[in-house]
């Protein structure tokens, strides 16, 4: 094995996120609402990149930055602050970084985005993708050529999928699972694509198509099957007050990959991912809400609930001796550019 390989290879669309919390209720036309909280930072594919890097994974990101303030700020955070490798990324002249305003309310959020498709596609950015231990990918109706190349080169593909605005939920998309090692949809997506009426039934169908199938259930936790080991696991979510759910699914995916690369049993992988995702919703945004080893270590050391102590006792042997410095959460406003 080449120790210089990235642990995680990523590509996708990056956003500058502005997250508003404490709305009290959804806005209505003609109303002005003052919020109790706000945070900003990189979003989109940056959620996965930062979450993975904060767990010590060598992370390579191929994305497009606009030649504007938002793009420069996101580059500085992702590479300079979080240590993500941007060698495969590009800055596009005359193209602005997409901006998303997230209105967080209750367990979910509404998103409003301004932007245009980037001038470089995923396949152009990746070209012949470098060898990597894993790649975290977002499956779309039109298959990306680079994913097949990466899989053929020995990279394990961990995939998720998004909401289908057409509501057709074409089963043709599931053909791409032949390239994947793991598939991690949420409950709604899993049932829609498999034409089933429960998370358990959806998991059973997906387990026939991919070695590791995971179905996330938000406040109801997650369940998974690993056909390579014969394991089944189902774990509950933590009872955590939700400030902002933006990016929680991305944190789950990066955490699951982290534990998988460590060779952990399936139940530990699932509990760890549920925990990390749960810790992330206590802070603004997606990328900068990721807890990393520092956040998980701090939670474990402050834990007093005997049931959780037993359920998460494996962390005593899994946490690194040095969890690193405190992570930086989303600022209210980005720092002014200097120079």
Buried (B, 14 or more C-beta within 10 A) or exposed (E): EEEEBBBBBBBBBBBBBBBBBBBEEEBEEEEEEEBEBBBBBBBBBBBBBBBBBBBBBBBBBBBBBBEBBBBBBBBBBBBEBBBBBBEBBBBBEEBBBBBBBBBBBEEEBEBEBEBEEBEBBBBEBBEEBBBBBBBBBBBEEEBBBBBBBBBEEEBBBBBBBEEBEEEEBEEEBBEBBEBBBBBBBBBBBBBBBBEBEEBEBBBBBBBEBBBBBBBBBBEEBBBBBBEEEEBBBBBEBBEBEBBBBBBBBBBBBBBBBBBBBEEBBBBBBBBBBBBBBBBBBBBBBBBBBBBBBBBBBBBBEEEEEEEBEEBBEBBEEBBEEEBBEEBEBBBEEBEEEEE
